[in-house]
Amino acid sequence: MKEIQTVSLIGLGAIGSYFACNLQPVLRDNLRIVAGGERGERIRKNGIVANGTLFHFHVVDPSEIVEPADLVIIITKMTGLRQALADIKNHVGPDTILMAPLNGVEKEEIVASVYGWDRLLYSLTRVSVLMVGNEVSFNPKQARIEFGEKTNETVSPRVQAVADLFTKAGIKPKIQPDMIRAIWHKYMCNLAENQVSALLHVPFGAWNGQSTHATALREMVMREVARVAAKKGIILTEEEIRIQGEKLKAMPYNNKSSTLRDLEEKRKTEIDMFGGTLVRIAKELGEEAPINEFLYHAIKVLEEKNEGLIRDKI
């Protein structure tokens, strides 16, 4: 597998900015940010400030004809995934590697439905990024990307090529033996942290060890996800739930989940991908997921309040 020299990235949000600001010093203009219209112009003008350093990027409109990239990173929200897949079509060639390290357990299937499985690597991110306007902050020591083929008893040439690029860019790679299990593990953590924090309106600091109640709610959600995963033959352990709790204690107190930020900024959340998907999968497996079902409907109500469908009084 040849060295990866060109990367196209779509989705310059919090996590996308983490990738872009690490890759840009290595790739320079060979890192292409796919963005059109007003958003593209805003990125060109303002760039991204990451941990105090300003980065400007080579921004490419989705309609522009370009040479296919060696690697395409899709890091939108799940709600924008299908549009992103249409917007990157000019960047995808027969040898392009595709990665979609966004949240959810069905993202690879959606990407493969458009571009096939042959180009695709499984992936997820482990990084907490605080984004305000065009400024992001993150702890690079606590950040990594997990990726690989579906299983990785040995490292394939294309996985090694991506790992080499990320290592050069200061993005810590971790190649998991079983990527399906790794994705479900993150999904378990995401459902608990996003949904509980959004409903209670609390930052990650709620899990710094001071609130046993916040911890109890988070762990209840995780155990329910683990029960559903077990029906699919994916074993997530009590020890992993405990370890995740320890990791949360090291998070910056004020960092917020993406679902909480979406509600605060009156945007649509990814609750359909979080609780909605888990409840659907549970029912397909003959299981119940009452805690996640409650959280799903509760956050839907908060969305309706943001949209003006429910008012405090009339």
C-alpha positions as CSV (number, residue, x, y, z in Angstrom):
1,M,0.0,0.0,0.0
2,K,1.4,3.4,-1.0
3,E,1.9,6.2,1.5
4,I,-1.3,8.3,2.0
5,Q,-0.6,11.8,0.5
6,T,-4.0,13.3,0.0
7,V,-6.9,13.4,2.5
8,S,-10.4,14.9,2.0
9,L,-12.4,15.6,5.2
10,I,-16.0,16.6,5.4
11,G,-17.5,17.8,8.7
12,L,-15.4,20.5,10.4
13,G,-17.2,20.4,13.7
14,A,-15.5,19.7,17.0
15,I,-14.1,16.2,16.2
16,G,-13.5,17.1,12.6
17,S,-11.4,20.1,13.7
18,Y,-9.3,17.9,15.9
19,F,-8.4,15.8,12.9
20,A,-8.0,18.7,10.5
21,C,-5.7,20.7,12.8
22,N,-3.5,17.7,13.4
23,L,-3.3,16.7,9.7
24,Q,-2.9,20.1,8.2
25,P,0.8,20.7,9.3
26,V,1.7,17.3,7.7
27,L,-0.4,17.5,4.5
28,R,-0.8,21.3,4.0
29,D,-2.9,21.9,0.9
30,N,-3.1,18.1,0.3
31,L,-5.7,18.2,3.2
32,R,-8.9,19.2,1.5
33,I,-11.9,20.4,3.6
34,V,-15.1,19.7,1.7
35,A,-17.6,22.5,2.3
36,G,-19.7,24.7,0.1
37,G,-21.6,27.9,0.2
38,E,-21.6,30.2,3.2
39,R,-20.1,27.5,5.4
40,G,-17.1,27.1,3.0
41,E,-16.6,30.8,2.9
42,R,-16.7,31.0,6.7
43,I,-14.1,28.3,7.0
44,R,-11.8,30.0,4.5
45,K,-12.1,33.3,6.2
46,N,-12.0,32.4,9.9
47,G,-10.2,29.0,10.0
48,I,-10.1,27.1,13.2
49,V,-8.2,28.0,16.4
50,A,-7.1,24.8,18.1
51,N,-5.6,25.0,21.6
52,G,-4.7,28.7,20.8
53,T,-3.2,28.1,17.3
54,L,-4.9,29.4,14.2
55,F,-5.2,27.0,11.2
56,H,-6.4,27.9,7.7
57,F,-7.4,25.2,5.3
58,H,-7.7,24.3,1.6
59,V,-11.5,24.4,1.2
60,V,-13.1,22.7,-1.7
61,D,-16.7,23.1,-2.9
62,P,-18.5,19.7,-3.3
63,S,-19.1,20.5,-7.0
64,E,-15.4,21.0,-7.7
65,I,-13.8,18.3,-9.8
66,V,-10.6,17.0,-8.1
67,E,-8.3,14.1,-8.2
68,P,-9.6,11.3,-5.9
69,A,-8.2,11.4,-2.4
70,D,-6.1,8.6,-0.9
71,L,-8.3,8.8,2.2
72,V,-11.7,10.4,2.8
73,I,-12.7,11.1,6.5
74,I,-16.4,11.6,7.0
75,I,-17.0,13.2,10.4
76,T,-20.4,14.9,10.2
77,K,-23.2,14.2,12.6
78,M,-25.3,11.1,11.7
79,T,-28.1,13.4,10.6
80,G,-25.8,14.8,7.9
81,L,-24.2,11.6,6.8
82,R,-26.2,10.9,3.7
83,Q,-25.7,14.4,2.4
84,A,-22.0,14.1,3.1
85,L,-21.8,10.9,1.1
86,A,-23.2,12.8,-1.9
87,D,-20.9,15.7,-1.4
88,I,-17.7,13.6,-1.4
89,K,-18.4,11.8,-4.7
90,N,-15.8,13.8,-6.6
91,H,-13.2,12.8,-4.0
92,V,-13.7,9.0,-4.2
93,G,-11.9,6.8,-6.7
94,P,-11.3,3.1,-7.0
95,D,-8.4,3.1,-4.5
96,T,-9.8,5.7,-2.0
97,I,-10.0,4.5,1.6
98,L,-13.2,5.7,3.4
99,M,-13.5,6.2,7.2
100,A,-16.6,7.5,9.0
101,P,-15.5,7.8,12.7
102,L,-18.8,9.4,13.8
103,N,-21.1,8.1,16.5
104,G,-23.5,5.2,16.0
105,V,-23.4,1.5,15.2
106,E,-24.9,1.7,11.7
107,K,-22.7,4.3,10.1
108,E,-20.5,1.7,8.2
109,E,-23.6,0.1,6.7
110,I,-24.8,3.5,5.5
111,V,-21.5,4.3,3.9
112,A,-21.2,0.9,2.3
113,S,-24.7,1.2,0.8
114,V,-23.4,4.1,-1.3
115,Y,-19.7,3.2,-1.9
116,G,-19.5,-0.5,-1.1
117,W,-17.5,-2.4,1.5
118,D,-14.2,-2.7,-0.4
119,R,-13.1,0.9,0.3
120,L,-14.3,1.1,3.9
121,L,-12.4,0.8,7.2
122,Y,-14.3,0.6,10.5
123,S,-13.5,3.5,12.9
124,L,-14.3,5.5,15.9
125,T,-12.8,8.4,17.9
126,R,-11.9,8.7,21.5
127,V,-11.5,12.4,22.1
128,S,-13.4,15.1,24.0
129,V,-13.4,18.4,22.2
130,L,-14.8,21.7,23.5
131,M,-15.9,23.9,20.6
132,V,-17.0,27.5,20.9
133,G,-17.4,29.4,17.6
134,N,-14.3,28.5,15.6
135,E,-12.2,27.7,18.7
136,V,-11.6,24.2,19.9
137,S,-9.7,22.8,22.8
138,F,-8.7,19.2,23.6
139,N,-6.2,17.2,25.4
140,P,-4.0,15.4,22.8
141,K,-2.7,13.0,25.4
142,Q,-6.2,11.6,26.0
143,A,-7.2,11.5,22.3
144,R,-7.0,8.6,19.9
145,I,-8.7,7.0,16.9
146,E,-9.6,3.3,16.8
147,F,-9.9,1.7,13.4
148,G,-9.2,-1.3,11.2
149,E,-10.8,-4.0,9.1
150,K,-13.8,-5.7,10.7
151,T,-11.3,-8.0,12.4
152,N,-7.6,-7.5,12.7
153,E,-5.7,-10.6,13.7
154,T,-3.0,-9.2,11.3
155,V,-2.7,-5.6,10.2
156,S,-3.6,-5.1,6.5
157,P,-1.5,-2.8,4.3
158,R,-4.1,-0.1,4.1
159,V,-4.7,-0.1,7.8
160,Q,-0.9,0.3,8.3
161,A,-0.8,3.2,5.8
162,V,-3.5,5.0,7.7
163,A,-1.8,4.3,11.0
164,D,1.5,5.7,9.6
165,L,-0.3,8.9,8.6
166,F,-2.0,9.4,11.9
167,T,1.2,8.7,13.8
168,K,3.0,11.3,11.8
169,A,0.2,13.8,12.5
170,G,0.2,13.2,16.2
171,I,-3.1,11.4,16.2
172,K,-2.7,8.2,18.3
173,P,-3.9,5.2,16.4
174,K,-5.2,2.0,18.0
175,I,-6.0,-1.0,15.9
176,Q,-8.7,-3.1,17.6
177,P,-8.9,-6.8,17.1
178,D,-12.7,-6.7,16.8
179,M,-14.0,-3.4,15.5
180,I,-17.7,-4.3,15.8
181,R,-17.2,-4.8,19.5
182,A,-15.2,-1.6,19.8
183,I,-17.9,0.4,18.1
184,W,-20.6,-1.0,20.4
185,H,-18.4,-0.2,23.4
186,K,-18.2,3.4,22.4
187,Y,-21.9,3.3,21.6
188,M,-22.7,2.1,25.1
189,C,-20.6,5.0,26.5
190,N,-22.1,7.6,24.1
191,L,-25.7,6.7,24.9
192,A,-25.2,7.0,28.6
193,E,-23.2,10.2,28.6
194,N,-25.1,12.0,25.8
195,Q,-28.6,11.2,26.9
196,V,-28.2,11.6,30.7
197,S,-26.2,14.8,30.4
198,A,-28.7,16.3,27.9
199,L,-31.8,15.5,30.0
200,L,-30.2,16.7,33.3
201,H,-28.3,19.6,31.6
202,V,-25.0,18.7,33.3
203,P,-21.4,18.7,31.9
204,F,-19.0,15.9,32.1
205,G,-18.0,17.2,35.5
206,A,-21.1,15.5,36.9
207,W,-19.2,12.3,36.7
208,N,-16.1,13.4,38.6
209,G,-17.0,11.3,41.6
210,Q,-19.1,13.8,43.6
211,S,-22.5,12.8,42.4
212,T,-23.4,9.2,43.0
213,H,-26.8,9.9,41.4
214,A,-25.4,11.0,38.1
215,T,-23.1,8.0,38.1
216,A,-26.0,5.6,38.9
217,L,-28.1,7.0,36.0
218,R,-25.1,6.7,33.5
219,E,-24.4,3.1,34.6
220,M,-28.0,2.1,34.3
221,V,-28.1,3.1,30.7
222,M,-24.8,1.4,30.0
223,R,-26.0,-1.9,31.5
224,E,-29.1,-1.8,29.4
225,V,-27.0,-1.3,26.2
226,A,-24.8,-4.2,27.3
227,R,-27.9,-6.5,27.6
228,V,-29.0,-5.6,24.1
229,A,-25.5,-6.1,22.7
230,A,-25.3,-9.5,24.4
231,K,-28.3,-10.6,22.4
232,K,-26.2,-9.9,19.3
233,G,-23.2,-11.9,20.7
234,I,-21.3,-8.8,21.6
235,I,-20.1,-9.0,25.2
236,L,-19.5,-5.7,27.1
237,T,-18.4,-6.2,30.7
238,E,-19.1,-4.6,34.1
239,E,-15.3,-4.0,34.3
240,E,-15.5,-1.8,31.2
241,I,-18.3,0.2,32.7
242,R,-16.2,0.8,35.8
243,I,-13.1,1.8,33.7
244,Q,-15.2,4.3,31.7
245,G,-16.2,5.9,35.0
246,E,-12.6,6.3,36.0
247,K,-11.8,7.9,32.6
248,L,-14.6,10.4,33.0
249,K,-13.1,11.7,36.2
250,A,-10.1,13.0,34.1
251,M,-12.3,14.9,31.6
252,P,-12.3,18.7,31.8
253,Y,-15.2,19.6,34.1
254,N,-16.9,22.0,31.7
255,N,-16.8,19.7,28.6
256,K,-20.3,18.9,27.4
257,S,-21.8,16.1,25.3
258,S,-22.8,16.9,21.7
259,T,-26.5,16.2,22.6
260,L,-26.4,18.8,25.4
261,R,-24.7,21.3,23.1
262,D,-27.3,20.7,20.4
263,L,-30.2,21.4,22.8
264,E,-28.5,24.5,24.2
265,E,-28.0,25.9,20.7
266,K,-31.6,24.8,19.6
267,R,-30.3,22.4,17.0
268,K,-31.7,18.9,16.1
269,T,-30.0,16.3,18.2
270,E,-28.8,12.8,17.2
271,I,-31.3,11.2,19.6
272,D,-32.7,9.1,16.8
273,M,-29.3,7.5,16.4
274,F,-28.7,7.2,20.1
275,G,-31.8,6.0,22.0
276,G,-34.0,5.6,19.0
277,T,-31.7,3.1,17.3
278,L,-31.0,1.2,20.5
279,V,-34.8,0.8,21.2
280,R,-35.4,-0.3,17.6
281,I,-32.6,-2.9,17.7
282,A,-33.8,-4.1,21.1
283,K,-37.3,-4.7,19.8
284,E,-36.0,-6.5,16.7
285,L,-34.1,-8.9,19.1
286,G,-37.2,-9.4,21.4
287,E,-35.7,-7.3,24.2
288,E,-36.9,-4.3,26.2
289,A,-34.9,-1.1,26.7
290,P,-37.1,1.0,29.0
291,I,-34.5,3.4,30.3
292,N,-33.2,4.3,26.8
293,E,-36.8,4.5,25.6
294,F,-37.7,7.0,28.4
295,L,-34.6,9.1,27.6
296,Y,-35.4,9.0,23.9
297,H,-38.9,10.4,24.4
298,A,-37.8,12.9,27.0
299,I,-35.1,14.4,24.8
300,K,-37.6,14.5,21.9
301,V,-39.8,16.7,24.1
302,L,-36.9,19.0,24.7
303,E,-36.4,19.3,21.0
304,E,-40.1,20.1,20.6
305,K,-39.8,22.9,23.2
306,N,-36.8,24.3,21.3
307,E,-39.0,24.3,18.1
308,G,-41.8,26.1,19.8
309,L,-44.2,23.2,19.6
310,I,-44.5,23.1,23.4
311,R,-44.6,26.4,25.4
312,D,-44.4,27.0,29.1
313,K,-47.8,28.8,28.9
314,I,-50.3,30.1,26.3
